[in-house]
Amino acid sequence: YSRKIILHGNLELLTIQVSEEDIQKYKQYILKKTKLTEDQFNVIYGKLQSRLTLLDDGIIKTKMNDAKKIMDSIDKDDTPFIAAALATKSAIWSDDKHFEKQNKIKVWKTNDLIKFLQK
């Protein structure tokens, strides 16, 4: 389902540097979980990168203090994502349960986003 969302033409997908680092960190886990070859992964990852807009760290920093108040007590690793959402007035697409513990930013779970896009 994630691939359908990523390739959906009507969505603007924003990301931050941290998420790209996570992808590389968890690449072997992703390969095992998806049963993709490294070549297949690289093709899909290339398509993903072409669909994503990487936000400048300066944009994220403008909302980091607000984001810390919202997310640091829940999961500090997710605070930059909250800051990015605040700075761009965007929702977050994630199945990470930590985001459900805050109520300032709309969070789309994959299944809910798929249903919404199919309307």
N, C-alpha and C positions, 0 to 999 in steps of 0.2 A: 504493500500500500504506500509506503514511503516514496517509492519510485514514481508512482502515479502523481503524488502531490508535488514532488520536485519538478516533474516534467509538465505540470499543469501551467498553461500559458498565462493565466489570469492572476497569478500570484507574484508578488515581489518578495523575494527571499533575501533577508539580510542576515549577516553573521558577524561574529567578532573573531579576532585572532585566536582566542582561547579554544574555540570549537575546532579550528583546523588542527591545532596542536593535539587535541584529544583524539581526533580521527587517526592521526599518525601513531599516537600512543596505543590506541586500541585496534590497530589495523589487523593484527593476527587474530584477535578475538572476533572481529567482524568477518574475516575470511572463514573462520571455522563455523560461525553461526549461520552465515549466508550460503556456505558451500561454494563460494566463488573462487575462481583461480585468481592469482595475483594480477594477471593480465586483464581479466574481466573486471576486477576491482578498480584497476587503474582507468579503464575506459569509463566506468560508471562515475568514478570520482572526478574525472575530467569533465564529464557532463554536468555533474553537480557544481563544480567550481565555476563553470560558465553561466550557471543560473543564479549564483549567489553574488550579492554585493557585499564586499568586505567593508565594514564600517571603520572609519578612522578612529583611533584610540582617543583623540581629542574630543570627539562627539560623545563618546561613552563617559569620559572623565567629567563632563559637565553635570551628569546626573548620578555620579558615583556616591556622593554623600546621602542622597535620598534613597538610593538603592541599598546602601548599607543598613539603613534604618529598617527597611522592609525585609531584607533577606539574610543579613549576616548571622542572625540568631538561628536561622533555619539551616542554611548551607552556604558558607562563604564562597564556595566555588561557583555558585549560581548567581552571585551578586552582579558580576559584569553583564550577564544576560538581562537582568532586571534593569540595569542602568541603560543598556542599549534600547530596550523596549520603551523606557521612559523618554529617552532622548529623541526617539523617532516616532513616538506615539503609536507603537505597534503592539500587536499581540505576540505571544510566544507559542511556538509549536514544539511540544515536548510531552513525553509520557513519563517524565521524571516526577515522582510523587512529591518531591520537595516543593515544587512550584504550586501545588494545591494548597499548601499551608499559608500562602499569602493571598491577599484579595485586592491588590492594587492594579495588577496586570492581568488581562484576559489570557488564559492559557488554553490552547487547543490540543486535545489528545488526537493522536493519529486517526482513530476510528471516527471521532466526531468531525474532524476536518474532511475526511473522505465523504461522509454523509452530506455535509454542507456543500461540498463542491459538486455533488451529484444532483443537487436540486435544480 
